[in-house]
């Protein structure tokens, strides 16, 4: 944390602005929880940390993953996801939903996009908020499937001196009315010691992935379920 603050000098008031949650995002979060709770059976297992900063890492199975996390986790500290501006902000209704929730930090893909994403991520953590990422770097759409983790999660943890919280999402690969959606919260994994070399960050990403494997429960497809409104799977 100190290293990040030295690189980006900020006054004490600014350092806590991203972690704070105003009344409008709180209300939007309650509405989101009500909508998801009406369509699905949502549940949080485990206790999220009461304070940031930390990196929230989750498996990625579909569009509802980030929304489920926002709905189930406490309003504060605030959670931000770094998103591709072209993919997340082009359609007006997507812009409205994401801007209302205030959970996406858009990054342009042109030019120095990777460097910009890293710097924006470090800013979020330096101000005491939570950075949400999907370390697989892709959408699997398959229950209980976990790809390899990009070493970027290790780089961010080392640079920001922020621990990683593994969160296993279950049920979001295929959506239908009444589907059980569950978020399992693991234990904080302390950041790696030392400079963020390729070897260190790769090793750390592997350690975090093993944390996920410990959270993942064996998957059994529910039998005899009538999958009504299955088009919800591809609504976004």
C-alpha positions as CSV (number, residue, x, y, z in Angstrom):
1,X,0.0,0.0,0.0
2,X,2.8,2.5,0.9
3,X,4.5,1.9,-2.5
4,X,1.3,2.7,-4.3
5,X,0.7,5.9,-2.4
6,X,4.2,7.1,-2.9
7,X,3.7,6.7,-6.7
8,X,0.4,8.5,-6.7
9,X,0.4,11.3,-4.0
10,X,-3.1,12.0,-2.7
11,X,-4.7,13.9,0.1
12,X,-6.2,11.7,2.9
13,X,-9.8,12.7,1.9
14,X,-9.3,11.4,-1.7
15,X,-7.9,8.1,-0.5
16,X,-11.3,7.0,0.9
17,X,-13.6,8.4,-1.8
18,X,-13.7,5.2,-3.9
19,X,-14.4,3.0,-0.9
20,X,-17.4,5.2,0.1
21,X,-20.9,4.3,-1.1
22,X,-23.5,7.1,-1.5
23,X,-27.2,6.7,-1.1
24,X,-28.0,6.2,-4.8
25,X,-25.6,3.3,-5.4
26,X,-26.9,1.7,-2.2
27,X,-30.4,2.0,-3.4
28,X,-29.5,0.6,-6.9
29,X,-27.8,-2.3,-5.2
30,X,-30.9,-3.1,-3.2
31,X,-33.0,-3.0,-6.4
32,X,-30.5,-5.3,-8.1
33,X,-30.7,-7.7,-5.2
34,X,-34.5,-7.6,-5.3
35,X,-34.5,-8.4,-9.0
36,X,-32.0,-11.2,-8.8
37,X,-33.8,-12.6,-5.7
38,X,-37.1,-12.6,-7.6
39,X,-35.7,-14.4,-10.6
40,X,-33.3,-16.8,-8.9
41,X,-32.5,-18.2,-5.4
42,X,-29.4,-16.3,-4.4
43,X,-27.2,-17.1,-1.5
44,X,-23.9,-16.0,0.1
45,X,-21.8,-18.6,2.0
46,X,-19.0,-17.2,4.1
47,X,-18.1,-13.8,5.5
48,X,-16.5,-11.1,3.2
49,X,-13.9,-8.8,4.8
50,X,-15.4,-5.7,6.5
51,X,-12.7,-3.4,5.1
52,X,-10.6,-3.0,2.0
53,X,-8.4,-2.8,0.1
54,X,-8.4,-6.3,-1.3
55,X,-8.7,-8.0,-4.7
56,X,-11.9,-10.1,-5.2
57,X,-11.2,-12.9,-7.6
58,X,-14.0,-15.0,-9.0
59,X,-14.6,-17.7,-11.6
60,X,-16.4,-16.4,-14.7
61,X,-19.3,-18.3,-16.1
62,X,-21.7,-15.7,-17.5
63,X,-23.0,-12.2,-17.5
64,X,-24.6,-12.4,-14.0
65,X,-21.3,-13.0,-12.2
66,X,-20.4,-9.4,-11.3
67,X,-24.0,-8.5,-10.6
68,X,-24.4,-11.4,-8.2
69,X,-21.3,-10.4,-6.3
70,X,-22.5,-6.8,-6.1
71,X,-26.0,-7.9,-4.9
72,X,-24.7,-10.3,-2.3
73,X,-21.7,-8.5,-0.8
74,X,-22.0,-5.6,1.6
75,X,-22.3,-2.2,0.1
76,X,-19.1,-1.1,1.7
77,X,-16.2,-1.3,0.9
78,X,-17.2,-0.5,-2.6
79,X,-16.4,-3.1,-5.3
80,X,-15.1,-2.0,-8.8
81,X,-14.6,-4.1,-11.9
82,X,-12.2,-2.9,-14.6
83,X,-14.0,-3.3,-17.9
84,X,-13.5,-2.8,-21.6
85,X,-15.1,0.5,-22.4
86,X,-16.2,-0.7,-25.9
87,X,-17.8,-3.8,-24.5
88,X,-19.5,-2.3,-21.5
89,X,-20.5,1.2,-22.4
90,X,-21.7,1.1,-26.0
91,X,-25.4,0.4,-25.5
92,X,-27.4,3.0,-23.6
93,X,-29.1,0.6,-21.2
94,X,-25.9,-1.0,-20.3
95,X,-24.4,2.4,-19.6
96,X,-27.4,3.3,-17.5
97,X,-27.2,0.1,-15.3
98,X,-23.5,0.2,-14.8
99,X,-23.3,3.9,-14.2
100,X,-26.2,3.7,-11.7
101,X,-24.4,0.9,-9.8
102,X,-21.1,2.8,-10.2
103,X,-19.1,-0.5,-10.2
104,X,-17.2,-0.4,-13.5
105,X,-14.0,1.6,-14.2
106,X,-14.0,1.7,-18.1
107,X,-10.7,1.3,-19.9
108,X,-10.2,1.9,-23.6
109,X,-8.7,-0.9,-25.6
110,X,-6.8,1.3,-28.0
111,X,-3.2,2.4,-27.3
112,X,-1.7,1.6,-23.9
113,X,-4.8,-0.2,-22.7
114,X,-3.0,-2.8,-20.5
115,X,-1.0,-0.1,-18.7
116,X,-4.0,2.0,-18.3
117,X,-6.0,-0.9,-16.8
118,X,-3.2,-1.6,-14.3
119,X,-2.9,2.0,-13.2
120,X,-6.7,2.3,-12.8
121,X,-6.7,-0.9,-10.8
122,X,-3.9,0.3,-8.5
123,X,-5.9,3.6,-8.0
124,X,-8.9,1.7,-6.8
125,X,-6.9,-0.3,-4.3
126,X,-4.9,2.7,-3.1
127,X,-8.1,4.4,-2.1
128,X,-9.2,1.5,0.1
129,X,-11.8,0.0,-2.3
130,X,-12.2,-3.6,-3.6
131,X,-11.0,-4.6,-7.1
132,X,-13.1,-7.3,-8.7
133,X,-11.4,-9.4,-11.4
134,X,-11.9,-12.7,-13.2
135,X,-8.4,-14.2,-13.4
136,X,-9.2,-16.7,-16.0
137,X,-9.6,-13.9,-18.5
138,X,-12.5,-15.5,-20.3
139,X,-16.1,-16.7,-19.8
140,X,-16.2,-20.5,-19.4
141,X,-20.0,-20.9,-19.4
142,X,-19.4,-24.4,-17.8
143,X,-20.2,-25.3,-14.3
144,X,-17.3,-26.4,-12.1
145,X,-14.8,-25.6,-14.9
146,X,-11.7,-23.6,-14.0
147,X,-9.1,-22.5,-16.5
148,X,-5.6,-21.3,-15.8
149,X,-5.1,-18.0,-14.1
150,X,-3.3,-15.1,-15.7
151,X,-0.4,-13.9,-13.7
152,X,-1.8,-10.3,-13.7
153,X,-3.5,-11.1,-10.4
154,X,-0.1,-11.8,-8.8
155,X,1.3,-8.6,-10.3
156,X,-1.5,-6.4,-8.9
157,X,-1.4,-8.1,-5.5
158,X,2.4,-7.5,-5.3
159,X,2.3,-4.0,-6.6
160,X,-0.6,-2.9,-4.4
161,X,0.4,-5.1,-1.4
162,X,-3.3,-6.2,-1.3
163,X,-4.5,-9.7,-0.4
164,X,-6.7,-11.7,-2.7
165,X,-10.2,-13.0,-1.7
166,X,-11.2,-16.1,-3.7
167,X,-15.0,-16.3,-4.5
168,X,-16.4,-19.4,-6.1
169,X,-19.6,-18.7,-8.1
170,X,-22.0,-21.6,-8.7
171,X,-25.0,-21.8,-10.9
172,X,-24.3,-18.8,-13.2
173,X,-23.3,-20.8,-16.3
174,X,-26.9,-21.5,-17.3
175,X,-29.7,-19.3,-16.0
176,X,-33.5,-20.0,-15.7
177,X,-36.3,-19.0,-13.4
178,X,-35.6,-20.3,-9.9
179,X,-32.0,-21.3,-10.5
180,X,-29.8,-21.5,-7.4
181,X,-27.0,-19.0,-7.6
182,X,-24.4,-19.2,-4.8
183,X,-21.2,-17.3,-4.0
184,X,-18.8,-19.1,-1.7
185,X,-16.3,-16.9,0.0
186,X,-12.8,-18.2,0.8
187,X,-10.1,-16.8,3.0
188,X,-7.9,-13.9,2.2
189,X,-4.6,-14.9,0.6
190,X,-1.8,-12.5,1.6
191,X,0.1,-10.8,-1.2
192,X,3.4,-12.2,-2.4
193,X,6.6,-10.9,-1.0
194,X,9.2,-9.3,-3.3
195,X,9.3,-7.6,-6.7
196,X,6.6,-8.6,-9.1
197,X,8.8,-10.8,-11.4
198,X,7.2,-13.1,-14.0
199,X,8.1,-16.2,-11.8
200,X,6.8,-14.7,-8.6
201,X,3.5,-13.5,-10.1
202,X,2.9,-16.8,-12.0
203,X,3.6,-18.8,-8.8
204,X,1.2,-16.6,-6.8
205,X,-1.5,-17.0,-9.5
206,X,-1.2,-20.8,-9.2
207,X,-1.5,-20.6,-5.4
208,X,-4.7,-18.6,-5.7
209,X,-6.1,-21.0,-8.2
210,X,-5.5,-23.8,-5.7
211,X,-7.6,-21.8,-3.2
212,X,-10.4,-21.9,-5.8
213,X,-10.1,-25.7,-6.2
214,X,-10.6,-26.0,-2.4
215,X,-13.8,-24.0,-2.6
216,X,-15.3,-25.8,-5.7
217,X,-17.9,-28.4,-4.8
218,X,-18.6,-31.3,-7.1
219,X,-21.2,-30.3,-9.6
220,X,-24.3,-32.4,-10.3
221,X,-26.9,-31.2,-12.8
222,X,-30.3,-30.9,-11.1
223,X,-32.7,-33.7,-12.3
224,X,-36.2,-33.1,-13.3
225,X,-36.0,-29.3,-13.3
226,X,-38.2,-27.3,-15.6
227,X,-35.9,-24.7,-17.1
228,X,-38.4,-21.8,-17.6
229,X,-37.1,-18.5,-19.1
230,X,-33.8,-20.1,-20.1
231,X,-33.2,-17.1,-22.4
232,X,-32.0,-15.3,-19.3
233,X,-28.7,-17.0,-19.9
234,X,-28.0,-14.8,-22.9
235,X,-29.8,-11.6,-22.0
236,X,-26.6,-9.6,-21.7
